[in-house]
Amino acid sequence: MIEFGLWKEAFVFIFAFSLIIIIPCVLVALMGRKMIDQIGRYPTKTPVIQMSIFIQLIVVEVVTFFSLYGFYQFFLGQ
């Protein structure tokens, strides 16, 4: 039977990947909560509020994509 000897590396991989996934999820949840609060206070400004959140979401998406790409390149060894 083959013994698995890369436990530390596996935990580092899992921890780093989890952070890259969890942080954007938390940011999106906070932005959504902020948007709902603002729409509740200013219902006539809904399109302006949605556009401001949309731009922030695009930034989070792009940063997350490049973080995952960098993570992939790092563990690929290039």
PDB file of N, CA, C and O in Angstrom:
ATOM      1  N   MET A   1       0.838  -1.181   0.000  1.00  0.00           N
ATOM      2  CA  MET A   1       0.000   0.000   0.000  1.00  0.00           C
ATOM      3  C   MET A   1       0.887   1.251   0.000  1.00  0.00           C
ATOM      4  O   MET A   1       1.913   1.290   0.679  1.00  0.00           O
ATOM      5  N   ILE A   2       0.482   2.272  -0.768  1.00  0.00           N
ATOM      6  CA  ILE A   2       1.259   3.494  -0.895  1.00  0.00           C
ATOM      7  C   ILE A   2       0.821   4.479   0.186  1.00  0.00           C
ATOM      8  O   ILE A   2      -0.369   4.687   0.423  1.00  0.00           O
ATOM      9  N   GLU A   3       1.820   5.076   0.831  1.00  0.00           N
ATOM     10  CA  GLU A   3       1.525   6.049   1.888  1.00  0.00           C
ATOM     11  C   GLU A   3       1.566   7.458   1.312  1.00  0.00           C
ATOM     12  O   GLU A   3       2.460   7.794   0.536  1.00  0.00           O
ATOM     13  N   PHE A   4       0.597   8.275   1.697  1.00  0.00           N
ATOM     14  CA  PHE A   4       0.530   9.672   1.252  1.00  0.00           C
ATOM     15  C   PHE A   4       1.378  10.520   2.195  1.00  0.00           C
ATOM     16  O   PHE A   4       1.102  10.563   3.394  1.00  0.00           O
ATOM     17  N   GLY A   5       2.398  11.190   1.679  1.00  0.00           N
ATOM     18  CA  GLY A   5       3.324  11.934   2.521  1.00  0.00           C
ATOM     19  C   GLY A   5       3.303  13.440   2.292  1.00  0.00           C
ATOM     20  O   GLY A   5       4.206  14.138   2.753  1.00  0.00           O
ATOM     21  N   LEU A   6       2.304  13.955   1.596  1.00  0.00           N
ATOM     22  CA  LEU A   6       2.255  15.379   1.283  1.00  0.00           C
ATOM     23  C   LEU A   6       1.128  16.088   2.033  1.00  0.00           C
ATOM     24  O   LEU A   6       0.415  16.910   1.458  1.00  0.00           O
ATOM     25  N   TRP A   7       0.974  15.771   3.304  1.00  0.00           N
ATOM     26  CA  TRP A   7      -0.138  16.341   4.074  1.00  0.00           C
ATOM     27  C   TRP A   7      -0.012  17.849   4.235  1.00  0.00           C
ATOM     28  O   TRP A   7      -0.999  18.568   4.080  1.00  0.00           O
ATOM     29  N   LYS A   8       1.183  18.340   4.543  1.00  0.00           N
ATOM     30  CA  LYS A   8       1.365  19.783   4.738  1.00  0.00           C
ATOM     31  C   LYS A   8       1.054  20.549   3.454  1.00  0.00           C
ATOM     32  O   LYS A   8       0.374  21.574   3.486  1.00  0.00           O
ATOM     33  N   GLU A   9       1.545  20.056   2.346  1.00  0.00           N
ATOM     34  CA  GLU A   9       1.299  20.707   1.067  1.00  0.00           C
ATOM     35  C   GLU A   9      -0.184  20.684   0.711  1.00  0.00           C
ATOM     36  O   GLU A   9      -0.717  21.656   0.176  1.00  0.00           O
ATOM     37  N   ALA A  10      -0.838  19.578   1.010  1.00  0.00           N
ATOM     38  CA  ALA A  10      -2.266  19.467   0.730  1.00  0.00           C
ATOM     39  C   ALA A  10      -3.065  20.463   1.557  1.00  0.00           C
ATOM     40  O   ALA A  10      -3.996  21.083   1.043  1.00  0.00           O
ATOM     41  N   PHE A  11      -2.716  20.627   2.830  1.00  0.00           N
ATOM     42  CA  PHE A  11      -3.440  21.574   3.673  1.00  0.00           C
ATOM     43  C   PHE A  11      -3.181  23.021   3.244  1.00  0.00           C
ATOM     44  O   PHE A  11      -4.087  23.853   3.303  1.00  0.00           O
ATOM     45  N   VAL A  12      -1.967  23.322   2.819  1.00  0.00           N
ATOM     46  CA  VAL A  12      -1.670  24.667   2.305  1.00  0.00           C
ATOM     47  C   VAL A  12      -2.487  24.927   1.043  1.00  0.00           C
ATOM     48  O   VAL A  12      -3.062  26.003   0.882  1.00  0.00           O
ATOM     49  N   PHE A  13      -2.535  23.955   0.164  1.00  0.00           N
ATOM     50  CA  PHE A  13      -3.316  24.079  -1.068  1.00  0.00           C
ATOM     51  C   PHE A  13      -4.784  24.317  -0.757  1.00  0.00           C
ATOM     52  O   PHE A  13      -5.396  25.230  -1.312  1.00  0.00           O
ATOM     53  N   ILE A  14      -5.354  23.507   0.123  1.00  0.00           N
ATOM     54  CA  ILE A  14      -6.767  23.633   0.473  1.00  0.00           C
ATOM     55  C   ILE A  14      -7.045  24.978   1.135  1.00  0.00           C
ATOM     56  O   ILE A  14      -8.044  25.626   0.823  1.00  0.00           O
ATOM     57  N   PHE A  15      -6.172  25.404   2.046  1.00  0.00           N
ATOM     58  CA  PHE A  15      -6.355  26.672   2.745  1.00  0.00           C
ATOM     59  C   PHE A  15      -6.304  27.845   1.766  1.00  0.00           C
ATOM     60  O   PHE A  15      -7.162  28.727   1.816  1.00  0.00           O
ATOM     61  N   ALA A  16      -5.320  27.865   0.889  1.00  0.00           N
ATOM     62  CA  ALA A  16      -5.174  28.965  -0.069  1.00  0.00           C
ATOM     63  C   ALA A  16      -6.352  28.999  -1.037  1.00  0.00           C
ATOM     64  O   ALA A  16      -6.902  30.067  -1.305  1.00  0.00           O
ATOM     65  N   PHE A  17      -6.738  27.855  -1.556  1.00  0.00           N
ATOM     66  CA  PHE A  17      -7.860  27.804  -2.488  1.00  0.00           C
ATOM     67  C   PHE A  17      -9.149  28.237  -1.809  1.00  0.00           C
ATOM     68  O   PHE A  17      -9.954  28.955  -2.402  1.00  0.00           O
ATOM     69  N   SER A  18      -9.348  27.805  -0.571  1.00  0.00           N
ATOM     70  CA  SER A  18     -10.555  28.191   0.174  1.00  0.00           C
ATOM     71  C   SER A  18     -10.609  29.698   0.392  1.00  0.00           C
ATOM     72  O   SER A  18     -11.670  30.308   0.257  1.00  0.00           O
ATOM     73  N   LEU A  19      -9.475  30.299   0.727  1.00  0.00           N
ATOM     74  CA  LEU A  19      -9.453  31.755   0.904  1.00  0.00           C
ATOM     75  C   LEU A  19      -9.793  32.489  -0.388  1.00  0.00           C
ATOM     76  O   LEU A  19     -10.535  33.471  -0.381  1.00  0.00           O
ATOM     77  N   ILE A  20      -9.244  32.002  -1.490  1.00  0.00           N
ATOM     78  CA  ILE A  20      -9.515  32.647  -2.771  1.00  0.00           C
ATOM     79  C   ILE A  20     -10.998  32.557  -3.126  1.00  0.00           C
ATOM     80  O   ILE A  20     -11.514  33.440  -3.810  1.00  0.00           O
ATOM     81  N   ILE A  21     -11.679  31.534  -2.686  1.00  0.00           N
ATOM     82  CA  ILE A  21     -13.099  31.365  -2.976  1.00  0.00           C
ATOM     83  C   ILE A  21     -13.977  32.065  -1.938  1.00  0.00           C
ATOM     84  O   ILE A  21     -14.975  32.689  -2.300  1.00  0.00           O
ATOM     85  N   ILE A  22     -13.625  31.972  -0.664  1.00  0.00           N
ATOM     86  CA  ILE A  22     -14.487  32.491   0.409  1.00  0.00           C
ATOM     87  C   ILE A  22     -14.489  34.015   0.467  1.00  0.00           C
ATOM     88  O   ILE A  22     -15.542  34.619   0.671  1.00  0.00           O
ATOM     89  N   ILE A  23     -13.335  34.644   0.291  1.00  0.00           N
ATOM     90  CA  ILE A  23     -13.269  36.104   0.407  1.00  0.00           C
ATOM     91  C   ILE A  23     -14.188  36.803  -0.596  1.00  0.00           C
ATOM     92  O   ILE A  23     -14.915  37.709  -0.189  1.00  0.00           O
ATOM     93  N   PRO A  24     -14.199  36.437  -1.886  1.00  0.00           N
ATOM     94  CA  PRO A  24     -15.145  37.090  -2.804  1.00  0.00           C
ATOM     95  C   PRO A  24     -16.607  36.817  -2.443  1.00  0.00           C
ATOM     96  O   PRO A  24     -17.464  37.679  -2.640  1.00  0.00           O
ATOM     97  N   CYS A  25     -16.894  35.632  -1.919  1.00  0.00           N
ATOM     98  CA  CYS A  25     -18.275  35.337  -1.520  1.00  0.00           C
ATOM     99  C   CYS A  25     -18.728  36.261  -0.395  1.00  0.00           C
ATOM    100  O   CYS A  25     -19.853  36.761  -0.409  1.00  0.00           O
ATOM    101  N   VAL A  26     -17.858  36.482   0.566  1.00  0.00           N
ATOM    102  CA  VAL A  26     -18.190  37.389   1.672  1.00  0.00           C
ATOM    103  C   VAL A  26     -18.342  38.815   1.157  1.00  0.00           C
ATOM    104  O   VAL A  26     -19.265  39.524   1.559  1.00  0.00           O
ATOM    105  N   LEU A  27     -17.449  39.239   0.276  1.00  0.00           N
ATOM    106  CA  LEU A  27     -17.548  40.588  -0.285  1.00  0.00           C
ATOM    107  C   LEU A  27     -18.851  40.793  -1.049  1.00  0.00           C
ATOM    108  O   LEU A  27     -19.486  41.838  -0.917  1.00  0.00           O
ATOM    109  N   VAL A  28     -19.250  39.818  -1.837  1.00  0.00           N
ATOM    110  CA  VAL A  28     -20.496  39.918  -2.596  1.00  0.00           C
ATOM    111  C   VAL A  28     -21.699  39.964  -1.653  1.00  0.00           C
ATOM    112  O   VAL A  28     -22.646  40.711  -1.896  1.00  0.00           O
ATOM    113  N   ALA A  29     -21.668  39.178  -0.588  1.00  0.00           N
ATOM    114  CA  ALA A  29     -22.762  39.206   0.387  1.00  0.00           C
ATOM    115  C   ALA A  29     -22.851  40.569   1.066  1.00  0.00           C
ATOM    116  O   ALA A  29     -23.949  41.091   1.256  1.00  0.00           O
ATOM    117  N   LEU A  30     -21.726  41.143   1.428  1.00  0.00           N
ATOM    118  CA  LEU A  30     -21.736  42.471   2.054  1.00  0.00           C
ATOM    119  C   LEU A  30     -22.222  43.546   1.085  1.00  0.00           C
ATOM    120  O   LEU A  30     -22.966  44.446   1.473  1.00  0.00           O
ATOM    121  N   MET A  31     -21.799  43.450  -0.174  1.00  0.00           N
ATOM    122  CA  MET A  31     -22.265  44.420  -1.165  1.00  0.00           C
ATOM    123  C   MET A  31     -23.770  44.283  -1.402  1.00  0.00           C
ATOM    124  O   MET A  31     -24.471  45.283  -1.557  1.00  0.00           O
ATOM    125  N   GLY A  32     -24.256  43.055  -1.429  1.00  0.00           N
ATOM    126  CA  GLY A  32     -25.693  42.840  -1.605  1.00  0.00           C
ATOM    127  C   GLY A  32     -26.502  43.394  -0.443  1.00  0.00           C
ATOM    128  O   GLY A  32     -27.560  43.991  -0.639  1.00  0.00           O
ATOM    129  N   ARG A  33     -26.000  43.193   0.755  1.00  0.00           N
ATOM    130  CA  ARG A  33     -26.682  43.739   1.937  1.00  0.00           C
ATOM    131  C   ARG A  33     -26.704  45.263   1.884  1.00  0.00           C
ATOM    132  O   ARG A  33     -27.722  45.889   2.181  1.00  0.00           O
ATOM    133  N   LYS A  34     -25.572  45.855   1.502  1.00  0.00           N
ATOM    134  CA  LYS A  34     -25.490  47.310   1.387  1.00  0.00           C
ATOM    135  C   LYS A  34     -26.454  47.824   0.318  1.00  0.00           C
ATOM    136  O   LYS A  34     -27.109  48.850   0.505  1.00  0.00           O
ATOM    137  N   MET A  35     -26.536  47.103  -0.805  1.00  0.00           N
ATOM    138  CA  MET A  35     -27.429  47.515  -1.880  1.00  0.00           C
ATOM    139  C   MET A  35     -28.886  47.457  -1.443  1.00  0.00           C
ATOM    140  O   MET A  35     -29.655  48.377  -1.722  1.00  0.00           O
ATOM    141  N   ILE A  36     -29.266  46.394  -0.769  1.00  0.00           N
ATOM    142  CA  ILE A  36     -30.652  46.261  -0.322  1.00  0.00           C
ATOM    143  C   ILE A  36     -31.006  47.351   0.682  1.00  0.00           C
ATOM    144  O   ILE A  36     -32.112  47.891   0.650  1.00  0.00           O
ATOM    145  N   ASP A  37     -30.076  47.676   1.570  1.00  0.00           N
ATOM    146  CA  ASP A  37     -30.305  48.774   2.517  1.00  0.00           C
ATOM    147  C   ASP A  37     -30.488  50.100   1.794  1.00  0.00           C
ATOM    148  O   ASP A  37     -31.391  50.869   2.124  1.00  0.00           O
ATOM    149  N   GLN A  38     -29.633  50.375   0.808  1.00  0.00           N
ATOM    150  CA  GLN A  38     -29.739  51.628   0.069  1.00  0.00           C
ATOM    151  C   GLN A  38     -31.024  51.695  -0.745  1.00  0.00           C
ATOM    152  O   GLN A  38     -31.661  52.747  -0.808  1.00  0.00           O
ATOM    153  N   ILE A  39     -31.408  50.596  -1.364  1.00  0.00           N
ATOM    154  CA  ILE A  39     -32.647  50.589  -2.151  1.00  0.00           C
ATOM    155  C   ILE A  39     -33.852  50.787  -1.235  1.00  0.00           C
ATOM    156  O   ILE A  39     -34.830  51.424  -1.628  1.00  0.00           O
ATOM    157  N   GLY A  40     -33.789  50.244  -0.011  1.00  0.00           N
ATOM    158  CA  GLY A  40     -34.869  50.459   0.944  1.00  0.00           C
ATOM    159  C   GLY A  40     -34.999  51.911   1.361  1.00  0.00           C
ATOM    160  O   GLY A  40     -36.107  52.395   1.591  1.00  0.00           O
ATOM    161  N   ARG A  41     -33.866  52.618   1.463  1.00  0.00           N
ATOM    162  CA  ARG A  41     -33.899  54.028   1.850  1.00  0.00           C
ATOM    163  C   ARG A  41     -34.237  54.941   0.673  1.00  0.00           C
ATOM    164  O   ARG A  41     -34.963  55.921   0.840  1.00  0.00           O
ATOM    165  N   TYR A  42     -33.728  54.635  -0.495  1.00  0.00           N
ATOM    166  CA  TYR A  42     -33.906  55.501  -1.672  1.00  0.00           C
ATOM    167  C   TYR A  42     -34.450  54.672  -2.840  1.00  0.00           C
ATOM    168  O   TYR A  42     -33.700  54.358  -3.764  1.00  0.00           O
ATOM    169  N   PRO A  43     -35.735  54.313  -2.816  1.00  0.00           N
ATOM    170  CA  PRO A  43     -36.259  53.432  -3.881  1.00  0.00           C
ATOM    171  C   PRO A  43     -36.279  54.079  -5.270  1.00  0.00           C
ATOM    172  O   PRO A  43     -36.287  53.369  -6.275  1.00  0.00           O
ATOM    173  N   THR A  44     -36.286  55.398  -5.342  1.00  0.00           N
ATOM    174  CA  THR A  44     -36.310  56.042  -6.666  1.00  0.00           C
ATOM    175  C   THR A  44     -34.931  56.044  -7.319  1.00  0.00           C
ATOM    176  O   THR A  44     -34.827  56.282  -8.523  1.00  0.00           O
ATOM    177  N   LYS A  45     -33.878  55.785  -6.558  1.00  0.00           N
ATOM    178  CA  LYS A  45     -32.520  55.775  -7.103  1.00  0.00           C
ATOM    179  C   LYS A  45     -32.025  54.357  -7.373  1.00  0.00           C
ATOM    180  O   LYS A  45     -30.817  54.118  -7.386  1.00  0.00           O
ATOM    181  N   THR A  46     -32.928  53.432  -7.586  1.00  0.00           N
ATOM    182  CA  THR A  46     -32.564  52.028  -7.775  1.00  0.00           C
ATOM    183  C   THR A  46     -31.559  51.814  -8.914  1.00  0.00           C
ATOM    184  O   THR A  46     -30.572  51.108  -8.705  1.00  0.00           O
ATOM    185  N   PRO A  47     -31.760  52.386 -10.105  1.00  0.00           N
ATOM    186  CA  PRO A  47     -30.780  52.138 -11.181  1.00  0.00           C
ATOM    187  C   PRO A  47     -29.373  52.643 -10.847  1.00  0.00           C
ATOM    188  O   PRO A  47     -28.385  51.987 -11.177  1.00  0.00           O
ATOM    189  N   VAL A  48     -29.280  53.793 -10.200  1.00  0.00           N
ATOM    190  CA  VAL A  48     -27.966  54.341  -9.844  1.00  0.00           C
ATOM    191  C   VAL A  48     -27.284  53.439  -8.819  1.00  0.00           C
ATOM    192  O   VAL A  48     -26.089  53.164  -8.923  1.00  0.00           O
ATOM    193  N   ILE A  49     -28.043  52.983  -7.839  1.00  0.00           N
ATOM    194  CA  ILE A  49     -27.497  52.098  -6.810  1.00  0.00           C
ATOM    195  C   ILE A  49     -27.043  50.783  -7.432  1.00  0.00           C
ATOM    196  O   ILE A  49     -25.969  50.278  -7.105  1.00  0.00           O
ATOM    197  N   GLN A  50     -27.858  50.225  -8.327  1.00  0.00           N
ATOM    198  CA  GLN A  50     -27.501  48.966  -8.973  1.00  0.00           C
ATOM    199  C   GLN A  50     -26.250  49.107  -9.840  1.00  0.00           C
ATOM    200  O   GLN A  50     -25.428  48.192  -9.880  1.00  0.00           O
ATOM    201  N   MET A  51     -26.093  50.229 -10.528  1.00  0.00           N
ATOM    202  CA  MET A  51     -24.904  50.424 -11.354  1.00  0.00           C
ATOM    203  C   MET A  51     -23.645  50.557 -10.500  1.00  0.00           C
ATOM    204  O   MET A  51     -22.583  50.069 -10.884  1.00  0.00           O
ATOM    205  N   SER A  52     -23.757  51.211  -9.351  1.00  0.00           N
ATOM    206  CA  SER A  52     -22.575  51.337  -8.496  1.00  0.00           C
ATOM    207  C   SER A  52     -22.160  49.971  -7.952  1.00  0.00           C
ATOM    208  O   SER A  52     -20.969  49.675  -7.862  1.00  0.00           O
ATOM    209  N   ILE A  53     -23.124  49.152  -7.596  1.00  0.00           N
ATOM    210  CA  ILE A  53     -22.829  47.803  -7.121  1.00  0.00           C
ATOM    211  C   ILE A  53     -22.306  46.933  -8.271  1.00  0.00           C
ATOM    212  O   ILE A  53     -21.419  46.103  -8.071  1.00  0.00           O
ATOM    213  N   PHE A  54     -22.856  47.126  -9.466  1.00  0.00           N
ATOM    214  CA  PHE A  54     -22.425  46.354 -10.632  1.00  0.00           C
ATOM    215  C   PHE A  54     -20.937  46.558 -10.911  1.00  0.00           C
ATOM    216  O   PHE A  54     -20.211  45.601 -11.179  1.00  0.00           O
ATOM    217  N   ILE A  55     -20.495  47.800 -10.846  1.00  0.00           N
ATOM    218  CA  ILE A  55     -19.080  48.089 -11.102  1.00  0.00           C
ATOM    219  C   ILE A  55     -18.204  47.424 -10.044  1.00  0.00           C
ATOM    220  O   ILE A  55     -17.150  46.876 -10.366  1.00  0.00           O
ATOM    221  N   GLN A  56     -18.637  47.469  -8.776  1.00  0.00           N
ATOM    222  CA  GLN A  56     -17.886  46.810  -7.708  1.00  0.00           C
ATOM    223  C   GLN A  56     -17.848  45.295  -7.913  1.00  0.00           C
ATOM    224  O   GLN A  56     -16.828  44.655  -7.657  1.00  0.00           O
ATOM    225  N   LEU A  57     -18.958  44.726  -8.374  1.00  0.00           N
ATOM    226  CA  LEU A  57     -18.998  43.287  -8.642  1.00  0.00           C
ATOM    227  C   LEU A  57     -18.056  42.895  -9.769  1.00  0.00           C
ATOM    228  O   LEU A  57     -17.411  41.848  -9.707  1.00  0.00           O
ATOM    229  N   ILE A  58     -17.974  43.721 -10.786  1.00  0.00           N
ATOM    230  CA  ILE A  58     -17.049  43.452 -11.891  1.00  0.00           C
ATOM    231  C   ILE A  58     -15.610  43.449 -11.370  1.00  0.00           C
ATOM    232  O   ILE A  58     -14.817  42.587 -11.751  1.00  0.00           O
ATOM    233  N   VAL A  59     -15.271  44.397 -10.511  1.00  0.00           N
ATOM    234  CA  VAL A  59     -13.920  44.465  -9.949  1.00  0.00           C
ATOM    235  C   VAL A  59     -13.626  43.201  -9.136  1.00  0.00           C
ATOM    236  O   VAL A  59     -12.553  42.612  -9.269  1.00  0.00           O
ATOM    237  N   VAL A  60     -14.570  42.790  -8.303  1.00  0.00           N
ATOM    238  CA  VAL A  60     -14.376  41.572  -7.496  1.00  0.00           C
ATOM    239  C   VAL A  60     -14.211  40.359  -8.400  1.00  0.00           C
ATOM    240  O   VAL A  60     -13.370  39.499  -8.135  1.00  0.00           O
ATOM    241  N   GLU A  61     -14.993  40.281  -9.449  1.00  0.00           N
ATOM    242  CA  GLU A  61     -14.917  39.144 -10.379  1.00  0.00           C
ATOM    243  C   GLU A  61     -13.563  39.082 -11.083  1.00  0.00           C
ATOM    244  O   GLU A  61     -12.971  38.009 -11.202  1.00  0.00           O
ATOM    245  N   VAL A  62     -13.079  40.217 -11.544  1.00  0.00           N
ATOM    246  CA  VAL A  62     -11.796  40.255 -12.255  1.00  0.00           C
ATOM    247  C   VAL A  62     -10.651  39.903 -11.306  1.00  0.00           C
ATOM    248  O   VAL A  62      -9.762  39.130 -11.662  1.00  0.00           O
ATOM    249  N   VAL A  63     -10.674  40.468 -10.103  1.00  0.00           N
ATOM    250  CA  VAL A  63      -9.616  40.167  -9.128  1.00  0.00           C
ATOM    251  C   VAL A  63      -9.641  38.688  -8.754  1.00  0.00           C
ATOM    252  O   VAL A  63      -8.589  38.060  -8.642  1.00  0.00           O
ATOM    253  N   THR A  64     -10.825  38.135  -8.562  1.00  0.00           N
ATOM    254  CA  THR A  64     -10.947  36.713  -8.230  1.00  0.00           C
ATOM    255  C   THR A  64     -10.442  35.836  -9.365  1.00  0.00           C
ATOM    256  O   THR A  64      -9.740  34.853  -9.127  1.00  0.00           O
ATOM    257  N   PHE A  65     -10.793  36.183 -10.593  1.00  0.00           N
ATOM    258  CA  PHE A  65     -10.342  35.405 -11.732  1.00  0.00           C
ATOM    259  C   PHE A  65      -8.817  35.372 -11.814  1.00  0.00           C
ATOM    260  O   PHE A  65      -8.220  34.310 -11.990  1.00  0.00           O
ATOM    261  N   PHE A  66      -8.192  36.543 -11.686  1.00  0.00           N
ATOM    262  CA  PHE A  66      -6.738  36.581 -11.785  1.00  0.00           C
ATOM    263  C   PHE A  66      -6.070  35.950 -10.573  1.00  0.00           C
ATOM    264  O   PHE A  66      -4.958  35.433 -10.684  1.00  0.00           O
ATOM    265  N   SER A  67      -6.724  35.983  -9.420  1.00  0.00           N
ATOM    266  CA  SER A  67      -6.190  35.278  -8.249  1.00  0.00           C
ATOM    267  C   SER A  67      -6.198  33.767  -8.495  1.00  0.00           C
ATOM    268  O   SER A  67      -5.219  33.078  -8.207  1.00  0.00           O
ATOM    269  N   LEU A  68      -7.296  33.268  -9.024  1.00  0.00           N
ATOM    270  CA  LEU A  68      -7.360  31.839  -9.338  1.00  0.00           C
ATOM    271  C   LEU A  68      -6.372  31.462 -10.440  1.00  0.00           C
ATOM    272  O   LEU A  68      -5.763  30.393 -10.394  1.00  0.00           O
ATOM    273  N   TYR A  69      -6.217  32.328 -11.414  1.00  0.00           N
ATOM    274  CA  TYR A  69      -5.261  32.066 -12.487  1.00  0.00           C
ATOM    275  C   TYR A  69      -3.831  32.039 -11.943  1.00  0.00           C
ATOM    276  O   TYR A  69      -3.038  31.171 -12.305  1.00  0.00           O
ATOM    277  N   GLY A  70      -3.515  32.991 -11.078  1.00  0.00           N
ATOM    278  CA  GLY A  70      -2.193  33.010 -10.459  1.00  0.00           C
ATOM    279  C   GLY A  70      -1.965  31.793  -9.577  1.00  0.00           C
ATOM    280  O   GLY A  70      -0.870  31.230  -9.561  1.00  0.00           O
ATOM    281  N   PHE A  71      -2.987  31.387  -8.847  1.00  0.00           N
ATOM    282  CA  PHE A  71      -2.930  30.182  -8.011  1.00  0.00           C
ATOM    283  C   PHE A  71      -2.648  28.960  -8.874  1.00  0.00           C
ATOM    284  O   PHE A  71      -1.823  28.118  -8.523  1.00  0.00           O
ATOM    285  N   TYR A  72      -3.341  28.871 -10.008  1.00  0.00           N
ATOM    286  CA  TYR A  72      -3.147  27.763 -10.938  1.00  0.00           C
ATOM    287  C   TYR A  72      -1.723  27.762 -11.480  1.00  0.00           C
ATOM    288  O   TYR A  72      -1.067  26.721 -11.521  1.00  0.00           O
ATOM    289  N   GLN A  73      -1.248  28.937 -11.895  1.00  0.00           N
ATOM    290  CA  GLN A  73       0.099  29.025 -12.450  1.00  0.00           C
ATOM    291  C   GLN A  73       1.168  28.693 -11.391  1.00  0.00           C
ATOM    292  O   GLN A  73       2.175  28.056 -11.702  1.00  0.00           O
ATOM    293  N   PHE A  74       0.945  29.125 -10.153  1.00  0.00           N
ATOM    294  CA  PHE A  74       1.887  28.852  -9.078  1.00  0.00           C
ATOM    295  C   PHE A  74       2.005  27.355  -8.807  1.00  0.00           C
ATOM    296  O   PHE A  74       3.110  26.827  -8.678  1.00  0.00           O
ATOM    297  N   PHE A  75       0.863  26.673  -8.721  1.00  0.00           N
ATOM    298  CA  PHE A  75       0.902  25.255  -8.416  1.00  0.00           C
ATOM    299  C   PHE A  75       1.212  24.402  -9.644  1.00  0.00           C
ATOM    300  O   PHE A  75       1.567  23.230  -9.520  1.00  0.00           O
ATOM    301  N   LEU A  76       1.078  24.991 -10.817  1.00  0.00           N
ATOM    302  CA  LEU A  76       1.480  24.286 -12.020  1.00  0.00           C
ATOM    303  C   LEU A  76       2.999  24.293 -12.150  1.00  0.00           C
ATOM    304  O   LEU A  76       3.587  23.416 -12.782  1.00  0.00           O
ATOM    305  N   GLY A  77       3.620  25.299 -11.539  1.00  0.00           N
ATOM    306  CA  GLY A  77       5.076  25.363 -11.530  1.00  0.00           C
ATOM    307  C   GLY A  77       5.675  26.177 -12.641  1.00  0.00           C
ATOM    308  O   GLY A  77       6.844  26.002 -12.984  1.00  0.00           O
ATOM    309  N   GLN A  78       4.883  27.073 -13.214  1.00  0.00           N
ATOM    310  CA  GLN A  78       5.414  27.888 -14.309  1.00  0.00           C
ATOM    311  C   GLN A  78       5.622  29.308 -13.852  1.00  0.00           C
ATOM    312  O   GLN A  78       6.064  30.149 -14.633  1.00  0.00           O
TER     313      GLN A  78
END
